[in-house]
Amino acid sequence: QVQLIESGGGLVQAGGSLTLSCAASGRSFSNYCMGWFRQAPGKEREFVSAVSVTGTTYYVDDVKGRFTISRDNAWNTVSLQMNSLKPEDTAVYYCAAAEYPFLGAYSGNENAYNYWGQGTQVTVSS
């Protein structure tokens, strides 16, 4: 069992930056693919980024070049550095963990993710 707790959300002006963090409790953090998803008001939840057990990173096209995902297996954390934020990035951001075999986890298949955090709000003002 893994518990995920996100932090770092808030209100920022367009063009600004935020760093989201996700702290994981439980065993074998290094064996999980970790992902970030987001859900904007009135929209379905969507994949943002993932980092594999080997550190390979994946991003949705919308955030490539602006967001950076990273993991620290020593501290059981995954972070999402978000730069050049846009109003359309406004959403609740969720951290998620996928167990082996990670089917589709790197391309954002939600069904591949076994554990989810409660979410943290990011609001980007124009």
Phi, psi and omega in degrees: 000139180232134173250136183238131180232117179271154174206167174104355179290170179165195180255131181216152177281155176305137183092349181275187185227152172214151173238121175267143176234151178225119179259131182250136172249158183112182186265160167059041178306320185295346180269000182256139163284133181248139182225160172239135176234166176214154178225114177275157180304129177077006182237164177282157176293141182227153179288141177246308187197158175212156175228130184281176179295337179265359178095002176291138185248152182223142182220148169286151187304324184303332187248356180302132181086347180247324183252148176226124177260145177209158178228150176232100184290337178290328182251004180055047180229153171229139183236156175228105176276122184242116179245165178049048184294145181241156177305328180287355172277353179299125183182169165273127182257132182243139172265145180213154181235134180243134177271161173306140012268015171060031188301109178077006183297323184287342177253009172093020176291110184299329182293343178282345185265126187266334186227143184226146171276181184273346177098153176223137186279132171240124179236124180247118181268149182269000000 
